[in-house]
Every structure is written in structure tokens, then in C-alpha cells.
Amino acid sequence: MHRRRCRAAALVLGLAASLLVPTTVAAPPAAAATPGSKKVIVQLFEWNWTSVANECTSTLGPKGYGYVQVSPPQEHVNSSPWWVSYQPVSYRIESRKGTRAQFQSMVNTCHNAGVKVIVDAVVNHMSGQENGGTGWAGTSYGHYNYPGVYSSQDFHYCGRNGNNDIANYNDRYEVQNCELVNLADLKTESDYVRTRLATYLNDLLSLGVDGFRLDGSKHMPAADIAAIKAKLSRSAYLVQEVIYGAGEPVQPTEYTGNGDVHEFRYGKDLARMFNNERLAYLRNFGESWGYLSSAKAVVFTDNHDTQREGGVLTYRDRGEYALANAFMLAWPYGTPAVMSSFTYSGRDQGPPSDGSNKVTNTTCYSGWECEHRWPVIANMVGFRNATEGAGVTNWYDNGYQHIAFSRAGKGYLTVNDEDSAISGRSYYTGLPAGRYCDVIHGTFSNGSCSGPVITVDSAGWFAATVNAHDAIAIHVGAKLS
């Protein structure tokens, strides 16, 4: 079996010729549920509001990202680890990422740049601090007491396993009524709690937010989420965090009636194909693998949790990570979410901050990885937008780590993850004849390309060499005049 034996430090161009006999694959599932023509989400993990606003104007809008997912904006525990953002102490829009006014300005700026805003909303629980304390914005709180918001009767106390923590994920009651690592678990079956959560979400909607990522959705019955959704003041895009577990009683499919759901298997299986198995197996990647319906799935190579847990490709994998993201953005299954990380050496390490734990302005490639700006990833967002709605045709693989496919009449990607170049071949694209920017290695702007140009002949073919651990991508939105 061919296995990848080295990681690409960077992607470089190969040019020359090959003959691939294309085949077709079954038409892809229906388009994913994010509305509008620009569907790609980018998670700017722990960026402050000023930096998010600047990024919408400078990069996200121009590159065609449809949505920016921002970290939780509510007041939280005051400490340094990244996870304090997921420990609310009040629903004031005041956090180490900025003030309410800065948040409002960010939403307006992103909208002006053509980018919608998704908020990571923590609705399953409050803090996990046994002795309480004082929150970021000065609010005093206890583990089960949040003055003016919640008191002891608003929480679950499952009383199992010597404490209130979840121990058995094969027990639905525990998963949805016990605590996730001591986080005070809200009684979401209570109408008061539902109303209070909806009040928080409606406050964000009043600031112009377009949707929510509902953190910890697996730990709430789908019916509770539906009841909260029914209290929203207007429609909003929803994606729910429900981690698949084989044989577990709580399954992601239960939640699709509320909105989209994260497909956690995607990133792990994609990493497995790139690291240990064969890209050839990806020819039917998606629902045929037992995944959620494409129209309900949000997929990612990694997110802030999985990159710390292992088993996925992350920014540390450099060129290989870029290739995996290129595939994700070219393949039509689900709504793709691109991760943008800060650099970390320990699991709990927080984002770059000042002495008071306030998140500092983002400086890409200096404490912040900014994967969404990597040319391969950023340019493939345009590929995704240009090929929206087109099926997969002209699939080719060599049985191992070299694959190629068209997005019917709109785009073409070939990936070579072998340890040597593929040369002396031609590729059938089915694209109109013309000169196209190879967006893996160049940026298309104002009718010209900063990198290599691929010429498709009148029969729809082009000749090229694809270097080891490299790719070529062309699409109709990057065709030279």
C-alpha cells in the first residue's frame, strides 16, 4: 500500500503532460443549507472584534467567504485559557474580545463587506467554577447562582457517579441531564430557561447577527432547541454541535429538523485518507459513508476542539493541511467551514493577550496562524463559489494517492499526494477551451494570474506535471481574458 512518507513544507507548481481516462461518479447530494451564493464559513477562533472587522474588509469579503463564525461574545469567567469563553457568567455582550459597541461595529463592517456573522452561542451551560467568582465585566456569580439571570432551580443535578458529571455516553439521561466537566447544566426543559436563552439570542439578532453555532447541542434534547428556536424574533441560520458516537443513543440525525449539524466524522476520515490510506477511496465521500445529508452537514478539516484532540490534520501539517482543505473546498458535500487558529503549544493555552487577559489585535503569522489566508485555502474559496451547484464528473484515480475530478463544466481539481511527481499525462476537464489561472499556485485578479496558467484545449484537455504532495485547480471564475 502506498502511504505518504513525508509532509510537504509548501505547495509548488509542476507543469507537463499526462493521460487520464476519466470516469463519472454519482451526482452529489443536494446543496448544503447555508443560504445565498457564498456558503463557506471561516471560524476566526478567539479573534477580537476589531480584528474580525478589519479581516472582513481586507480578506474575507474580497476572497468570497460567505460567513465568519466568531467566538462567544457574552461575559465569561476571567482567566487565560481559551475555554473560559465557553463558561458564561452573564449575557452581557462584554468579553475579553471587546465591548458591545465594538461587537456592533464589527457586525456592521462585515455586512458592508458582504460577509454574514455567525455567533458561537453557549446555551447548554454556565460556568464550571465550583467556588464562583467575578466575571470579565465585573459580574459576581456562583456555580449555580447568576444574579438576575439564573438561580439554583434553573440547573440539573443528576447526582450520579459521585458528582453531577457525565460518565456514560451510552446513557441518554446522563448525556443530557448531567454536567460536562462540572459546567453547570441548564434545565433547558424549563420555559423560564428557554425564554432567557432566547432573550440572549434575540439581543444578538438585534445587533444584526445572521446565525448561531449552538455549542454543546448534544447535551440538550433536540426538542428543547426547537422550543428555543421558536422564541427567536426572526429567522436565523443554525448549526448545532452534535458529535457522532458509534452506538450512542444521542445521534446527530435527531437535530436536523432544527437546522444544520456538524459532521465530526468528516475531518477524521479525511485525515485518515491523507495520512494512512488512499485518496482513491474519496470518490464517494459523504452520505455514502454514513454521514448526514449533505444539505444538513457542516464539515471541517479541524476545529478548535478537534485540533487539540488529535486524529485530524491541523496547521502543523502545513502543505498536507492545505491539500486537505483544497479537497474540502472543491468537493460538494456539506457546507465547508475553514479553521483559523492561534498558535499554541499546550492544550489549554489561550490566544495572544495582554496582562489582563484581553485578546490583542491579530497579527497574522505571529501568534496567529491565519490558515484562511494561506493562498491555497483562500483561493479555493473562489473555486467553491464558482462551482456551486455543479455535480462531480470525470473522476480519475490511480488506485492510491492521485485523484482528479471535474465540477461539471465549472471547475477541475487534481491532487497528487504520492511521494513523486506525476508527469507525462493529460487531464480531461470538460471545461470550455481557454487559459485558466491555477489557483493552487497563483491568485486571479483583474483578469490576470500571479502564478502559472493552464491551457485547456478545444476538446477540454490540458497537460501538466503535478509535483509530489501538490495539486492543480482551475475554474471558470479564474479564466483569463
Stockholm file with secondary structure:
# STOCKHOLM 1.0

chainA/1-481         MHRRRCRAAALVLGLAASLLVPTTVAAPPAAAATPGSKKVIVQLFEWNWTSVANECTSTLGPKGYGYVQVSPPQEHVNSSPWWVSYQPVSYRIESRKGTRAQFQSMVNTCHNAGVKVIVDAVVNHMSGQENGGTGWAGTSYGHYNYPGVYSSQDFHYCGRNGNNDIANYNDRYEVQNCELVNLADLKTESDYVRTRLATYLNDLLSLGVDGFRLDGSKHMPAADIAAIKAKLSRSAYLVQEVIYGAGEPVQPTEYTGNGDVHEFRYGKDLARMFNNERLAYLRNFGESWGYLSSAKAVVFTDNHDTQREGGVLTYRDRGEYALANAFMLAWPYGTPAVMSSFTYSGRDQGPPSDGSNKVTNTTCYSGWECEHRWPVIANMVGFRNATEGAGVTNWYDNGYQHIAFSRAGKGYLTVNDEDSAISGRSYYTGLPAGRYCDVIHGTFSNGSCSGPVITVDSAGWFAATVNAHDAIAIHVGAKLS
#=GR chainA/1-481 SS CCCCCSCCSSCCCCCCCBCCCCBCCCCCCCCCSCCSSCCCEEEETTCCHHHHHHHIIIIIHHHTCCEEEECCCSCBBCSSSGGGGGSBSCCCSCBTTBCHHHHHHHHHHHHHTTCEEEEEEECSBCCCCTTCEEBTTSCEEBTTBBTTTBCGGGBCCCCCTTSSBCCCTTCHHHHHHSBSTTCCBBCTTSHHHHHHHHHHHHHHHHTTCCEEEEETGGGSCHHHHHHHHTTCSSCCEEEECCCCCTTCSSCGGGGTTTSEEECTHHHHHHHHHHHTSCGGGGGGTTGGGTCCCGGGEEECSCCTTHHHHSSSCCGGGTHHHHHHHHHHHHSCSSEEEEEECBCCSSTTCCCSBCTTSCBCCCCBTTTBCCGGGSHHHHHHHHHHHHTTTCCEEEEEECSSSEEEEEETTTEEEEEECSSSCBCSBEEECCCCSEEEECTTTCCEETTEESSCEEEECTTSEEECCBCTTEEEEEEGGGBCC
#=GC SS_cons         CCCCCSCCSSCCCCCCCBCCCCBCCCCCCCCCSCCSSCCCEEEETTCCHHHHHHHIIIIIHHHTCCEEEECCCSCBBCSSSGGGGGSBSCCCSCBTTBCHHHHHHHHHHHHHTTCEEEEEEECSBCCCCTTCEEBTTSCEEBTTBBTTTBCGGGBCCCCCTTSSBCCCTTCHHHHHHSBSTTCCBBCTTSHHHHHHHHHHHHHHHHTTCCEEEEETGGGSCHHHHHHHHTTCSSCCEEEECCCCCTTCSSCGGGGTTTSEEECTHHHHHHHHHHHTSCGGGGGGTTGGGTCCCGGGEEECSCCTTHHHHSSSCCGGGTHHHHHHHHHHHHSCSSEEEEEECBCCSSTTCCCSBCTTSCBCCCCBTTTBCCGGGSHHHHHHHHHHHHTTTCCEEEEEECSSSEEEEEETTTEEEEEECSSSCBCSBEEECCCCSEEEECTTTCCEETTEESSCEEEECTTSEEECCBCTTEEEEEEGGGBCC
//
